[in-house]
Amino acid sequence: MGDVTTIMIWIGGQITAGGIVKALLIPSLVSMLVPLSILSLVMRGATNRPLLEPDESAEFIPYKDRLTILILGLLALIAVPVFKGSTQLPPFLGMLLGLGALWMYTDRHIKRRSFLDKRKLSIVKILEHVDVATILFFLGILLAVAALQTAGHLNLLAKWLDNNIGNIYGINIIIGFLSSVIDNVPLVAASMGMYELPHVADTATLTNFLVDGNFWSFLAYCSGTGGSILIIGSAAGVAAMGMEGIPFFWYLKRISLLALVGYLAGAGAFLLMYAW
């Protein structure tokens, strides 16, 4: 549930919640632990606790309530696949149900707090900062990809990749690198359109395109992780640039190489587990 592109593949029916966790848990841990281990050897310094703003109270919410809200939010996210599997309703309804439960709980616990605290803690105020422009951006991208699929261009591209690369793992690794330059959402949408009806002839290759097949699992990993090689390659990276003011060249100089090492390490772990 933590990656837009994986959600797209899940909603499209190419993977299941349990299957993708089983397939990518170890590669994902490897992709995190390798760069983290490198950083633990080279990063030095002290971290200072951020100061409160003048209009903020010393304690927003007691620790117990903060922990409860954190657990409730995580359970709301984890419950989305369960909600879809048990009711067969669209996943966004499960997300809205979880948001509603969190909304009711937080409103109940901040009603006695000061106006200044409510200004920052209310979900109503948080929703005012939803980036509508980004939502419309993704809507336009998906419409454009659907147009290419209808025109048959994606099928032609899939055949070209098969003829010139001929290996699903190589195709996915290339998609991961492209995701760092082109946003990973349109690339995944295009990949889903290219291989919606596999045109491969042999049964051994066809199994890679079935539900929870290696192609879809590796696509989820490569697109989600490869998009972080450059900060502009993922929706989360673009959001972080806007919220935290992270410069592109600062990220390129300090983070991109670590992200690349983690991406290749996780991809290697996947290949060792499923390809060799």
PyMOL commands that set and color helices and strands:
alter all, ss='L'
color gray80, all
select helices_A, chain A and resi 4-11+17-42+63-87+91-110+115-121+123-127+132-151+153-164+168-179+184-194+203-209+214-226+231-233+235-244+248-254+256-274
alter helices_A, ss='H'
color red, helices_A
deselect
rebuild
show_as cartoon
